[in-house]
Amino acid sequence: MRMVDRLVPGVTAVTPHARYYALHGLVAAHAEAGGLDASAARTLLRRAEVALATVSFAHHPEGLEWLPRAHGVDAMAGRLRAGAVAVGEAEMPGKGGYVSNSWGFWGPYAGSEVALGVLGPGPMPVPGPRLDAVAVRDGLGGLLELAAEETLHVAELASFGDRLCVCAGGDSADGAWLADLMCGAGSEERGSRAETRRQTIRLLARVVGERPVAHFTRDVGRVFAFGDFLTTDPVTSGIDAAAAWRGVVLRNYSVGAWRRLWSWLVARVEGLTPVDELADRFADEMPRGMTVDAFLSSLPATRSTTGAPLPAELELRGSGEASPLAELRVLAVGARRVDELDGRVRDAFLGQRGVELGPEWVGRRLDEARPLQVRDVARRLTYDLVARSQRIALAKARRRSDGSLWLPTRLHERDGLLYRTSQEGRGDVGLRLDQLGSVLATCGVLRRDDERWSVTGDWRARLD
C-alpha cells in the first residue's frame, strides 16, 4: 500500500469520482468569495453532495457497470425511489442522512485534493494553488442552484444528467481542468509525485490503447505483472515507473495469498477450537506423503525464455485445487521470484527487507523444510500465523474508559483455545487502478464502448 501510494498520488481506494474533486473545489471557491464560515461552508458542501447524488441517480437509476454510484445514493435509496428528496433532511449528519460524517464525503477526498493542489490544507475546504475556479463553476455551478432548493424531484432532474451527473465530467470544463491536473501536462519536475502519477497514467493509457481492457485491475494489472509488453513496447519501456509497478503487482499476489489463507483458517474456528486442531485442519488440505522438495518441484514455470515473468499465480488459482493448497503454492511461487527478478522490479517486489511473511522469509522456511512433509509445514505456518495475529493485536490494543482492554482482532486466544468474533476479509489489497481508471474516465481521458476501454481524442498522443 505504501508503494501504491507513491505510484498513484492523488487517488485512493475511496476516490472513484472526478467530479467530487471539482465539487469540493467549487464549494471552497464559493465559500471564500462569499466569506462563509466553517458552519455555512459545511452545510453548503453537504447540500451540494445531496444534489449531486440525486442528479446522478436520476440520470442512471440502475447505476453503471463501470462506475460506482455517486456517494450517498445507497443511503438515500428510499427517498430516491420514492421520487423526492427533502434536501434539508437528507443533508443532516447522523442516522437518516446521506452520510454520518459532518463534512460529508470531503474527508475521503481531502488528502488527494490537497496533494493535487485542488484545495489547501485546513479544517475546511479552501482553494488550493491549482484550483481553476472558473472551470469548476462553469462545469458544476448548477449544483449550487439545486443545493438551494428545498425539495429535489427525481423525475425533473433527468435532464440535468448530461451536465451534472458523476459520469458527465468528460464533456465539461471541470473535467478538462482536472484531466490536465491529473495527467501533469509534462510541466512537473522529474521525480516529483506529479511526475510519478503522470508516468502511471501513461502506462495505464498505453495498455488500454494496445490491449483489450474491460477491467483495470484485472486486465491492466496482468499486463503490468507478466510478459514482455512493459519492456518491449516503445512507450512503456521508457517509463521509469513500469519496473516498480511490475514488482508491486507481483508482490500483491503473495499478499493476497496470505489474506486468503488467514481468512480460510479463521473460518475453521468454530466455538472454542484448540490451536492444534486448527493446525491439523490446514494440514489435512495438503497432499499426503508429499515432501516440500517435491512440492516445490511441482510448481509451474515462472519465467519465459526471455526472462519475463509467466502468470504462474493465475494458473494456480485457476487450477481448481483446494484453496489452501493453491495459496500455499502462490506463496512458494513468490519465494521463487526472489532470485528471478532484478533491478527496480526486485526492489519493488521485496519492499521492506527481512519482514516476517515476506517472499524472502517464505523462501527460507520452505528451503529449510525440503526433507519434511508439506503437511508439517502447514501445521507450523498455522502456529506462526496465530502467534503473529496475537502479537499485532496486543501491539494495537487500547485501554477503554472502563479499564478493560480492547484488542483489534477477530480471532482471540486463551490458554491454547481459539474463538472468533467475526470472519476475516480475503480480498486482495487494492492497487487503485480501478479508481484511477474511473477518475480518468469521468474527466475525459478514457472512455468505455462495448465493454472495452479506450483513450479519448488527443489524449493518446499527449500521453504517448
N, C-alpha and C positions, 0 to 999 in steps of 0.2 A: 504494500500500500504506500510506503514511503517512496519507492521508486516510481510508482504510477503518478503520485502527486508531483514529482519532478518533471515527468514527461507530459502531463496534461494539466498545467497550472491554469486555473480559471474555470475548470469544470470539475464537478464532483459527482458522486453516485446519486445525489439527490437534486441535481440541477439539470433536468432534461429539456427545459423550455427556454428558448432565446428571449421570448417576449417578457419574461419576468425580469431579466436584466434591464431591459428598456423601461418597463413599468416602474421599477424601483428608482431608476434614474429620473423618470418623469415626475414621480412624487417628490423626489429630492429637489428638483429644479423648481417645481411649483411651490413647495414649502419655503424655499429660500426667497423666491420672488415675492411671495405673499407674507413673509415674516411669520410663518406659522410656528408655534411652539411644538414641543415633542408630542403633547397630547393630541393636538389638532392634526399633526402630520401622521400620527399613528392611526387616527380614525380615517383620514383620507386614504391611507395605504390599504387599510382593511376593506373599506367600501370599494375601492378600485379593484382589489383582488376578487371580491364577490362579483363585481360586474364582469371581469374577465372570465371567470368560471362560468357565469350564466350565459354569456355570449358564445363561449366555446361549446357549451352543451347544446345551445340552440342550433349551432352550425353542424355539429356532429353528435346527435343524441345517443348513438350507439358507439361512439368513440372511433378511433382509427387504429388499425392493427400495428402501425409502425410508431405511433406516438402516444405516450402516456396521457391520460386525461389531465385537463387543467387542474391545478391544486385546489382542493376544496369541493370538487364536483361530487365525490363519493359522500362526503359529509352532508351535502345539501341535496342528495338524491331525491328525498321525499318531496321537498319544495319544488325542485326542478320538474319532476314527473307530474306534479300537480299543476304546473304551468305558471306559478307566480312566486317571486322571491321578494319578501319584505326586507329591503337592504339593511335597515336599522337592526332588525332581529338577527339576520344571518351574520352580520359582521361582529356581533358581540362575542368577546372572548369567552371560552368555557364551554360547558356542555350545551348543545343545541346550536352552537355557532359553526361557521365553516372550518374553523381551526381553533384550538385552545390557546395557542401562543398569542400573547398580546400584540406582537408585531407581525402577526400573520406569517407569511412564508418568506419574509425578509431574512430571517435567521439562517436558513439553509443556503441562501444565495449570497449572504453578506460577504463572507470571506472571498468568494470568487469575484464579486463585484469590486471589492477593494483591490484585489490582485490585478484586475484588468484596468483599474483606474476609472471605472464607471462611477463609483462612489468613493468618498473619502472616509477614513476611519472616524468612528464616533458613536455615541449612544443612539443616534437617529440618522436616517439617510440624509447625507449631504452630498452635493455634486462633487465628483472627482475630476481629475485633470483631463480625462479622456472622454467625458460625457459630452455628447452633442445634443444640447437641449432642444435645438430647432428640429433635429431629426426625430427625436422621441415624441415631441409634441405633434409633429406632422403625422407620425405613424399611429400614435396611441392616444392622442388628445381626446378623442371621442369617448374614451373610457371615463375620463373625469366628469364629463357631462352625464353619463349613465350612473356614475357613482353618486351623483347629487339627487337622483330620483328616489322617491320613497319606495316604489314597487317596480320591479322589473318583470315584464310579462314575456315568457319564453317565446311564445309564438310571434311576438312583434320584433324579436331580436335576430331572427334567422337572416334577415337582410344585412345585418351588421357583420356577419361572419367573415365575409371575404376581406374585410378590413381589420377586424379586431379579434378574431379567433387566435388561439395559440398556434394554429397551423399556418397563419397567413403572413408571418413576418417577412417571408422571402420576397414579397412584392411591395414592401413598404419601405419608407425612408429609414425607420428604426432598424429594420433588418439589414439594409445596405451598410449602415453605420457600424452595426455590431459585427457584420462579416469582415469588414476592413480591420476592426479592432481585434477580432479573434485570430485572423489569419496573418496579422503582423505587417502586411504590405511591404516587408523587406527593409523596414527602417530601424529595426531594433539592433542593439549591439550583439555581436556574436557571443554565444554562451549565456545570454540572458534567459530569463524564464519565458519571455515573449518569443524569443527565437526558438527555444525548445518546443514551445507549443506549436509554432508555425511548422517546424520540422515534422512533428507528429501529424499535423493536419495534412501536410504534403504527402506523407506516407499513406495515410488513410485514403486520400483522394486518388493517389496513383493506383492503389489496389482496386478501388471502386471503378476507376476508369479502364482497368486492364483485365479484371477478373469478374465473374458473376458474383455479386454480393447481395444477399437478401437480408442477412442479419450481421450486424457489425462485429460483435464479439466473436460469434461462431466463425464467420467466414473470413473476416479480416485477420482475426487472431490466428487462425490456422496458417494463413499466408505469412504472417509475421514469424511464426514458430518454425515452420517446416519448409523444406525445398530450397531451390536456388533463386527464387524470384528476387528476394531482397538484395542479393549480392550480384546478380547479373543484369537486372533491369537498369537502363541508363540513368533513370531518375533516382530510384531508391538506393542504388549503390553509392551515390554521392551524399547521402543524408546521414549525418553522424548518429542521430537518434535510432537508426534502424537496428544497430547492434544491440543497444540497450533494450529495445522492445523485444527482440528475439529472446534475450536472456530472461526478461521478465515473464513473458508468456510461457516459456518452458518451465520456469520455476513455479508458476501458478498451478501447473498440473500436479506437482508434488504437494503443494499447499492444499489443493483440493482433495488429494488422496488422503491426507491426514484428517481433514474435516469429515470426509465420508466414513473413514474407519472409526473415528471417535463417535460420530453420530450412531453408527451401527452398534458399537459397544454399549453406549448409554441406553439405547433402545432395548437391549437384552437384560437390563437391570429391572427385575420385577419384584416388587416388595423389598424385603431385606435379602440381598444377594451377596454371598461370600466372594471376595476378590478372586479366590482360586476357581470358583465355579465360572466366573466371567472369563477368566483366562482359558479354561477348558472349552468354553463355547467358541472362543476365537480359534483355538487350536483345531477344533472339530471341523472348521471350514477349510482347513489346509489338506493337501493330498497326503494320504498315509504312506509312509515309507520313503518319502522324497527328501533327499538331503538339500541343504542350502546350495551346495555346489551344483547339483542337478537343476535346482530351481533357477539359479542364475543362468545356467546354460540354455534353459528353455525360453528365455526372453526373446522377443522378436528383434530384428535388426533395428538399430537406432541411427545408423549413418549410411548415406548413399556412397557410391563410388567416388563422388566429387567432394565428399566430406560434409554435405548438407544434412541437417537433422531429418530423419524419417519420422512419420507420425505413429510411433510405437504406442504412445499413450492412447491415441484414438483407437488403434487396433485392439488394444487390451480392453478398453471399456465397451467396445462393440462385440466382444467375443462371446458374450453370453455366460461367462463364468460367474460364480457366486461373487457378490460384490467385495467381501473382504479379501479374497484371493486376488481379484483383479486390481484392487487398490494397492495391495502389497507389491504386486508386480509393477505398478506405475511408480511406486517409490523406488523400487530397485532400478528401473529404467533411469529415473532421475539421478540416482547414485552413479550409474554408468556414465552419464553425460558429464560428470565432473572432469573426467580425463579426456573427453572427446571435444569439449568446447575450448575456445581460447580467446584471448584478447578481451575486448569490451563485452562480447557476448558472455563469456565466462564470468567476468566481474559482476555483470548484472544478474546472471543466473545464481551466483553464490551469495551476493549481497553481503550482509554482515557475516564475517567468517567465524567458524567454530561454534555456531549456535546449536543447541540441542534440537534434534529432529531435522536439521538441515540435510541437504544431499550428502555432504561430506560425512556427517555423523552416521547417516544410514549406511553409507558405503563401508565405513569402518565396522559397524555392527555386523553387517552381512559377511564381510570378508573374514572376520574373526570366527564366525559361526559356520563356515563352509562344511565342516565334517558333521555338523549337527542336523537334526531333523527340522524341517520348516515349522512343524508343529511346536517345537521347543522355542523357536524364535517368536512365534505368535504369542506364546504364554509370556515370554519376557517383555515383549512390547506392551502387553496389557498392563503389567505391573508398572512399567515405565510411564505409560500414559496416565494411569490413575494417580500415581505419585506426583506427576507433573501438574495435573489438574488441581490437586490439593495445595501444592506449593503456590501456584498462581492465585488461587482463591484466598489463601492466607495473606499473600502479599498485597492483595487489593481489599482486604477486609476493612470494615468500618464499624466503629462503636456507635450504636444507636443511642438516642437520648435516654432510654430507659436502662442503659448499661449493658444490654445484650449485644452480641456480636453478629454483624451481618456479613455473610460470605457470598460473593457474587459467583455462584456456581449452581449448575443444575444437578450435579452429582455430588453426594455427600458420603463421607466415610466415617464409620465409628467402629473401632475395635475389629477391623477386618471385614466389616459388613458394609455394603453399599446400598444406598437408596437414592432415587432421583425425584426431583420435584417437577420436571418437565423434560421434553425432548430437546435434543441439540439440533441446530441447523446443519445442513450438509451441502449447501450451495457453495459454488466457487466464489472466491474473493473477486469483487468486481474490478474490471480493468478500465472502466469509464469510457470504453469505446462506444457503447450504445448511447450513453448520454452525450458524448462529443458528437456522434453522428446525428442525433436528433436536434441538437443545438444548431449544427451546421445546416441541417435541412430546413429548420424554421427561421434561418436568417438568410437563406437563398444561395448557399454554396452547393448544396446537394439537392437532388430531387428523386422521387420514387415513382417509377412507372412499371406496371405489370410485375409487381413484387421484386423489382430489381432497382438498385440504386445507381445513379449516375452523377457526374459533376456537371453543374449548370453553366450555360453561356461561356463567358470568357474566363471563368474561374479555373478551368482546366489549364489553360495556357499560363495564367498568373501563378498557379501553384506548381506547375512543372518547372 
